[in-house]
Amino acid sequence: MQQTKQRLRSELPKIYSQDSLSNLFKNPYTKIEFLEKDLNISKRTAQNYLDMISSIGLLDKIKVGKSNYYTNENLIKVLKREKTNMEKNAIFFMLIKSKNHFV
């Protein structure tokens, strides 16, 4: 999140705000309507912001039907790592529990 904040601040200072940054990390994806509501801006402005953020590589733009979704691949990677760590911890605790059960 810190790297995204720094890049957004330096490369798109007119767009940067704590609210815009929070919107990028609220979910693994965002869309125009989310930004429009969260920042209280027009639909066109929200679209411009997300397209600019996408143009510098912080989001990936995906068109599904008539809607555009903007995915935060860095956040998705973090969530996948966390899921893997949680799964490893669950297996570890299951092993400990089963060993204690048989002792």
C-alpha positions in Angstrom: 0.0 0.0 0.0 2.9 2.3 0.8 4.4 2.0 -2.7 1.0 2.7 -4.3 0.6 5.7 -2.1 4.0 7.1 -3.1 3.4 6.5 -6.8 -0.1 7.9 -6.7 1.2 11.0 -4.9 4.2 11.6 -7.2 2.7 10.6 -10.5 -0.9 11.7 -10.1 -0.9 14.4 -7.4 -4.2 15.9 -8.5 -5.9 12.6 -8.0 -4.2 11.5 -4.7 -6.2 11.7 -1.5 -6.5 9.4 1.4 -10.1 8.5 0.2 -8.9 7.6 -3.3 -6.1 5.5 -1.9 -8.5 3.7 0.5 -10.9 3.0 -2.4 -8.1 1.1 -4.2 -7.5 -1.2 -1.2 -11.1 -1.6 0.0 -11.6 -4.6 -2.3 -9.4 -6.4 -4.9 -11.3 -4.5 -7.6 -13.1 -1.2 -7.9 -15.3 0.3 -10.5 -16.5 3.8 -11.6 -19.6 3.7 -9.4 -17.6 2.9 -6.3 -15.2 5.8 -6.8 -18.1 8.1 -7.7 -19.9 7.3 -4.5 -16.8 7.2 -2.2 -15.3 10.5 -3.4 -18.6 12.2 -4.2 -17.5 13.0 -7.8 -19.1 12.7 -11.2 -19.2 9.5 -13.2 -16.9 11.1 -15.9 -14.4 12.2 -13.3 -14.4 8.8 -11.6 -13.8 7.2 -15.0 -10.9 9.6 -15.8 -9.3 9.0 -12.4 -9.5 5.2 -12.8 -8.2 5.3 -16.3 -5.3 7.5 -15.3 -4.4 5.2 -12.3 -4.6 2.3 -14.7 -2.4 4.0 -17.2 0.5 4.1 -14.7 0.1 0.4 -13.9 -1.5 0.6 -10.4 -4.7 -1.0 -11.6 -5.6 -3.4 -14.5 -8.7 -2.4 -16.5 -11.0 -5.2 -17.5 -14.1 -4.8 -19.5 -17.0 -7.2 -18.7 -20.0 -6.5 -20.9 -20.7 -2.8 -20.7 -18.9 -2.3 -17.3 -15.2 -1.6 -16.6 -13.6 -3.2 -13.6 -10.2 -2.1 -12.3 -8.3 -4.8 -10.4 -5.6 -4.2 -7.9 -3.2 -7.0 -8.7 -0.8 -6.1 -5.9 -3.7 -6.4 -3.4 -4.7 -9.7 -4.9 -1.1 -11.1 -4.5 -1.1 -10.1 -0.8 -4.5 -11.7 -0.3 -3.3 -14.9 -1.9 -0.1 -15.0 0.3 -2.3 -14.4 3.4 -4.6 -17.3 2.3 -1.6 -19.6 1.9 -0.2 -18.6 5.3 -3.5 -19.2 6.9 -3.8 -22.6 5.3 -0.3 -23.5 6.5 -1.1 -22.4 10.0 -4.3 -24.4 10.0 -2.5 -27.6 8.9 0.2 -27.0 11.5 -2.4 -26.6 14.3 -4.3 -29.7 13.1 -1.0 -31.7 13.3 -0.3 -30.5 16.8 -3.8 -31.3 17.9 -3.6 -34.8 16.4 -0.3 -35.5 18.0 -1.6 -34.3 21.4 -4.6 -36.5 20.9 -2.6 -39.6 20.5 -0.1 -39.0 23.3 
